[in-house]
Amino acid sequence: MPLSRLQLSLFAVLLLLGACSKKTVSFSSKPDQDMGNLALSDTLTQNSDTTNLLNKRVAMTKEQEQQAKEKDKKAQRKPKKKKNIFLGEPIKKAYTKSGPKGRNQVVEIFYYMRTPQKTDPFAPIRYYYDAHKRRIVQDRAGVDPGDNKVLHGPYKKMQGGKVVETGFFAVGTRHLRWERLNKDNILVSKAHYEKGFPRDANITYYDGAQKQLKEVVPYVDGKLEGDYVRYLESGKRDWDGQFENGKKIGLWNKYWGFRNLPNRLHYVYQYPESGYEPEAEPILLREYNRNGVLVYEKDKLDRRDAVTDRPGINRTGGRK
């Protein structure tokens, strides 16, 4: 039976109402699940899924960021400077300048002991740094160094920006290999030391136990070369000076040798400055009396008595 116009209109309205109604859809649900099961199993409506996972990811990211920051900080930190140590002793670097500025200026770079130690009293020469006068000083007489710093470690001497001497100090004495070079960087001389004593030196003692030093005669390649020193049987210094190319050079010192007093100078003689110059008679530069008072200085002062005990030397510096 054909539908009436009214029935067709009513059927169309019902279809429209069904199309506009709301439905809850779960992408993980099955068609036969009821609404209660959908509410429990639907991942879009569970609180413990995406929220907790996000929190975990955020927490991990913060930890990673913190680790990265710490890594950057460590990379930016300046590494701690290692303390300079030589032969097991902490040392500090210093330098001195002398002479006119420019090509002839002399620069000495060296190290000294942070904690001073007593130097060997029998060493031919002891070296110190006078911080007040800003210069290196030598001690042959065994005087109290006071506040002077004990040299210890590498040494370099430069003139006009070029190295002219290198070596090492150990507790105030020359140690290991020492070299002298000219301005063309050509080796002029070399010597080896063992805490102040030339390695090839002829060393003699007063006693069989080799504790009471008598004389140090320096040799390099069979020639007299280096620092010479002689002691009295009492242990006091008698003579010291230097050899070069088998000849006496520079200043030679004679001491009084008092048993109960520090090494006290008696005479100071001048020899040629270099062992490659012609030999010449020594010249008396200075003389001191028993009390350490200067009584004679060449061309400046002469308060000596008529009688003198200078062996074989006259007042003008020539031999009798």
C-alpha positions in Angstrom: 0.0 0.0 0.0 1.5 3.3 -1.0 2.6 5.6 1.9 0.8 8.8 2.4 2.5 12.2 2.2 2.2 12.6 6.0 3.9 9.3 6.7 6.8 10.1 4.4 7.4 13.4 6.1 7.4 11.8 9.6 9.9 9.1 8.4 12.3 11.9 7.1 12.2 13.7 10.5 13.1 10.5 12.4 16.1 10.0 10.1 17.3 13.5 10.7 17.1 13.1 14.5 19.1 9.9 14.4 21.9 11.5 12.4 22.3 14.5 14.9 22.5 12.4 18.1 25.9 12.3 20.1 27.8 9.0 20.6 30.9 8.1 22.7 33.5 6.4 20.5 36.6 4.4 21.7 39.3 3.6 19.2 40.3 0.6 21.3 36.9 -0.7 22.0 35.1 -3.5 20.3 31.6 -3.2 18.9 30.1 -5.5 21.4 31.5 -3.7 24.5 29.0 -1.8 26.6 29.5 1.8 27.7 30.8 0.8 31.2 33.6 -1.3 29.8 34.4 1.5 27.4 34.9 3.9 30.3 37.4 1.5 32.0 39.4 0.4 28.9 39.5 3.5 26.8 43.0 4.9 26.7 41.8 8.3 25.9 39.9 8.5 29.2 42.5 6.9 31.6 44.4 9.4 33.8 47.5 7.2 34.4 48.7 6.9 30.9 49.8 10.0 29.0 50.2 12.2 32.1 52.6 9.9 34.0 54.6 9.2 30.8 55.0 12.9 30.2 56.2 13.5 33.8 58.7 10.7 33.4 60.0 12.2 30.1 60.2 15.7 31.7 62.1 14.3 34.7 64.6 12.5 32.5 65.1 15.6 30.5 65.9 17.7 33.6 68.5 15.1 34.7 70.1 15.1 31.3 70.2 18.9 31.3 71.7 19.0 34.7 74.4 16.6 33.6 75.1 18.6 30.5 75.4 21.8 32.6 77.8 20.1 35.0 79.8 18.9 32.1 80.0 22.4 30.6 81.1 23.8 33.9 83.9 21.3 34.2 85.0 22.1 30.7 85.1 25.8 31.4 86.9 25.5 34.7 90.6 26.4 34.5 92.8 23.4 35.3 94.7 23.8 38.5 98.3 24.7 38.0 100.7 21.9 38.9 103.2 22.9 41.5 106.8 23.1 40.2 108.8 20.3 41.8 112.5 19.6 41.3 114.2 16.6 43.0 111.2 16.2 45.2 111.2 19.8 46.5 108.6 22.5 45.7 110.2 25.4 43.8 109.1 28.9 42.7 110.1 30.7 39.5 111.8 34.1 39.4 114.0 36.2 37.1 116.4 39.2 37.2 117.5 41.8 34.7 120.8 43.6 34.6 122.6 45.9 32.3 121.2 48.5 29.9 118.0 47.8 28.0 118.2 46.5 24.5 120.7 44.1 22.9 123.1 43.8 25.9 120.6 43.4 28.7 121.1 40.2 30.6 118.1 38.2 31.9 118.4 35.3 34.3 115.5 32.9 34.7 115.7 30.5 37.7 113.9 28.7 40.5 114.4 28.7 44.3 113.2 26.5 47.1 109.9 27.4 48.7 111.1 25.8 51.9 114.8 26.6 52.4 117.2 23.9 53.3 120.7 24.1 54.7 123.4 24.1 51.9 126.5 21.9 51.9 129.2 23.8 53.8 131.9 22.0 51.8 130.5 22.9 48.4 132.9 25.1 46.4 130.2 27.7 45.8 126.7 28.2 47.0 124.1 30.3 45.1 121.3 32.3 46.5 118.7 34.8 45.3 118.7 38.2 47.1 115.0 39.2 46.7 115.7 42.7 48.1 118.5 43.5 45.5 116.9 41.3 42.9 120.1 39.5 41.9 121.8 36.1 42.3 124.7 36.1 44.8 127.5 33.6 45.4 128.8 32.5 48.7 132.3 30.9 49.1 132.9 31.7 52.7 130.0 29.9 54.2 128.3 33.0 55.6 124.7 32.9 56.9 122.4 33.4 53.9 119.8 35.2 56.0 116.6 35.8 54.0 118.2 34.9 50.7 116.5 32.2 48.7 118.3 28.9 48.0 118.5 28.3 44.2 117.0 24.9 43.2 115.9 23.9 39.7 116.5 24.9 36.1 118.6 28.0 35.2 118.8 30.0 32.0 120.8 33.1 31.2 119.9 35.2 28.1 121.5 38.2 26.5 119.8 40.2 23.8 117.1 37.6 23.7 119.5 34.7 23.0 120.4 31.9 25.4 124.1 32.1 26.6 124.1 29.7 29.5 121.9 26.9 30.9 122.1 24.5 33.8 120.5 23.3 37.0 120.9 24.1 40.7 120.4 21.6 43.6 120.1 23.0 47.1 122.2 26.1 46.2 124.9 24.3 44.2 125.5 23.6 40.5 124.1 20.3 39.4 124.0 18.1 36.3 125.0 19.5 32.9 125.9 23.2 32.4 126.5 24.7 29.0 127.8 28.1 27.8 126.9 29.3 24.3 127.9 32.3 22.2 125.5 34.7 20.6 125.5 32.5 17.5 124.2 29.6 19.6 127.5 27.7 19.3 128.5 25.7 22.3 131.5 27.3 24.0 131.9 25.0 27.0 130.1 22.3 29.0 130.6 20.8 32.4 128.9 18.2 34.7 128.4 18.7 38.4 127.2 16.6 41.3 125.7 19.0 43.8 128.5 21.5 43.5 131.4 19.3 42.7 132.6 18.7 39.1 131.8 15.2 38.1 135.4 14.4 37.0 137.0 16.3 39.8 139.9 14.8 41.8 138.6 14.9 45.4 140.8 14.1 48.4 140.0 13.7 52.1 141.9 13.9 55.4 140.3 10.7 56.7 139.6 7.2 55.4 135.9 7.5 56.0 135.9 10.4 53.4 134.0 12.8 55.7 136.7 15.4 56.2 137.2 17.1 52.8 140.7 18.3 51.9 140.8 19.4 48.3 138.6 19.5 45.1 140.6 19.8 41.9 138.3 20.1 38.9 139.0 18.4 35.6 137.1 18.4 32.3 138.4 16.2 29.5 141.8 16.0 31.3 142.2 19.8 31.7 141.8 21.9 34.9 138.3 23.4 34.5 135.8 24.6 37.1 135.7 25.5 40.7 138.6 24.7 43.0 138.5 24.6 46.8 140.8 23.6 49.6 140.1 23.1 53.3 142.3 23.0 56.4 142.2 19.9 58.6 140.0 21.9 61.0 137.3 22.0 58.4 137.8 25.7 57.6 138.2 26.9 54.1 141.8 27.7 53.0 141.6 28.6 49.3 139.0 28.8 46.5 139.0 30.0 42.9 138.3 28.9 39.3 140.2 27.2 36.5 139.6 27.6 32.8 141.5 25.9 30.0 144.0 24.7 32.6 144.7 28.2 34.0 143.6 30.2 37.1 141.0 32.9 36.2 139.0 35.5 38.0 139.2 36.0 41.7 141.1 33.7 44.1 140.4 33.9 47.8 142.7 33.1 50.7 141.1 32.7 54.2 142.3 33.2 57.7 141.2 29.7 58.8 140.1 30.5 62.3 138.8 27.4 64.0 135.9 28.9 66.0 134.9 31.6 63.5 133.1 31.6 60.1 135.3 31.5 57.1 136.9 35.0 57.1 138.7 36.4 54.1 142.3 37.3 54.3 143.4 38.1 50.7 141.6 38.5 47.3 143.8 38.0 44.2 142.9 38.9 40.6 143.8 36.6 37.7 143.0 37.1 34.0 139.3 36.9 33.2 139.6 34.1 30.7 141.8 31.0 30.5 142.4 31.8 26.8 144.2 35.0 27.6 148.0 35.0 28.1 149.1 34.0 31.6 149.8 36.9 34.0 151.0 37.4 37.6 148.1 37.7 40.1 147.3 41.1 41.5 146.3 41.7 45.1 143.0 43.5 45.1 142.0 43.4 48.8 143.4 42.5 52.2 141.6 42.1 55.5 143.0 41.9 59.0 142.2 39.3 61.7 139.1 41.2 62.7 137.7 41.2 59.1 138.5 44.9 58.6 139.5 46.0 55.1 143.1 47.3 55.4 144.1 47.4 51.7 142.2 47.9 48.4 144.1 48.4 45.2 144.5 52.1 44.2 142.1 53.2 47.0 143.3 52.2 50.5 146.4 51.0 52.3 146.4 50.7 56.0 148.6 47.6 56.3 151.4 47.2 58.7 155.0 47.0 57.4 155.2 43.3 58.2 152.9 41.0 56.2 152.4 37.3 56.1 151.3 37.2 52.5 153.2 34.2 51.1 155.4 35.2 48.1 153.4 38.3 47.1 154.6 41.9 47.3 152.3 44.9 47.8 152.0 45.6 44.1 150.7 42.2 43.4 153.9 40.8 42.0 155.9 37.8 43.3 159.2 38.3 45.1 
